Amino acid sequence: MSVAQKEGAKKARKYKATIGGRFTLEEQGYEVAVKRFVPDFTIGQDKKVVSRSQELRNPAVQIALFKDKTLLYEKWVFANFPDFHGSEKENYQFTFLSFSGKEYTGLQLTRDPGVWTVWAGCILLTLGCYIIFFMDHQRLWIKVEPKKDDYLVTMAGTSNKNMVYFSKIFEQLHQELKKIGKSPSQV
């Protein structure tokens, strides 16, 4: 707050005070008590001072001036309206300069028993994506049909990636089956 005498050429002095605290003026015996702070000043239905919100839209502070422990007057000082003073009998002009509140942070600790289920799902999802995008999916069909004294073998296959490599493996398997078919020891 800034406090200046209305009479005389003395400069205004700045004071820091807490809500519920007091500070003494330079003139002997005068003391100022900061009674209440309201961030958004308004007068309610029952003619009492209330705050419309917690935002600093119309901040005001209620002060009381004492001389030798005797209450001289109480008044509201507004940050947005520094020239609003209420009574002409006052010897001092009060200006509400700024307000700073305490800074707080919140930290919450919790225990979540389902976190391992989430991690298991994450690992399975990652593993599934790896299998889909980086592994070959190959299918091979072999159909064996009996024919008189012999068998008819039909082969088919497909791959979603690397068809050249799959065709080499398919051809090797085809050759192996042909060798088995020509072997007299095989039934």
Secondary structure by P-SEA (a helix, b strand, c coil): cbbbbccccccbbbbbbcccbbbbcccccbbbbbcccccbbbbccccbbbbccccccbbbbbbbbbccccccbbbbbbcccccccccccccbbbbbcccccbbbbbbbbbbbcaaaaaaaaaaaaaaaaaaaccbbbbbbbbbbbbcccbbbbbbbcccccaaaaaaaaaaaaaaaaaaaaaccccc
